[in-house]
Each structure stands twice: as structure tokens, then as C-alpha cells.
């Protein structure tokens, strides 16, 4: 299981409107990837989860992938 981020400098700002970037952090079942897989710190993972949940509420991302 490889981490999504290779270096700490690659950590972007998470914006709920940037759903193309947020799709990287959602697995094939529509679940948010865990911290072990993303390589993010706790605060960054919380901001990521909040952005994904906001995008789901606005129907930019699906709740469940088919």
C-alpha cells in the first residue's frame, strides 16, 4: 500500500470546490482514505475530510461509488 504523498511539500490546500483533486483521496467504494494511506498529519486529514463531506453535500462528489 503506497502513500499518496511522497514528500511533505506536496500537501495542497483542500478546497471543496476542487472535486477533481478530492477524488484522489476517495477509494473505489466512496470511502475517505485513511491517514496511513494519505500520509497526512491529523489536522490535514481533518481538513481533507471536511472538504470531502462539503463536496458530497453539494453533490460535487457521490456518497457511494457504483
N, C-alpha and C positions, 0 to 999 in steps of 0.2 A: 504494500500500500504506500504509494509515493505521496509526499506532501504537495499541495498545490503551489505554495510559495517556496522558492529556493533560497531567497535572501530576504532579510528583514526590510531592505529598502524598497521592495516591490509592493508593499502593503498600500493599497489605494484608499481613497476616501469612498465610503459606501453611500450611494445615493439611491433612494428607492425608485427614482425615475429612470435610472440606468439599468433596466432589467436584463439587457444582454450580458452585462458584466456579472450580475447577480446569479444568472443561470449556471455559472461556473461552480457555485457553492451549493447547488441543489443536485442530489443524486437522481438516478433514473426513476426512483419511486416518489419523488417530490419532497424528500426529507432534506433538511438542512444538514450539511456535512459537519461532523464533529470537529472539535479543536485539534485532535490528533491528526486528522487528515488535512485540515487547512493550514495548520502551523501558526495560527493567530494567537495573540495573547487574549486573556479573558475579556478585557474591556473592548478589544477589537471584535471578538466573536459576538459580544452582546450587541454592538452597533450593527454588525452584519445581520444578525437575527432580526433586529428591529426593522432594518431596511427591507429584508425579505418579507416580513409579515405585513409591512405597509404596502409593498408592491402587490401582495396577494389580495389585500382588501380592496385595492383599486383595480383589480382584475388585470394587472400587468403580468403577473405570474400565476400559474394554476396552483390550486391547493394540492391536487393529485395528478401526477402524470399517467397517461394511459399507455 
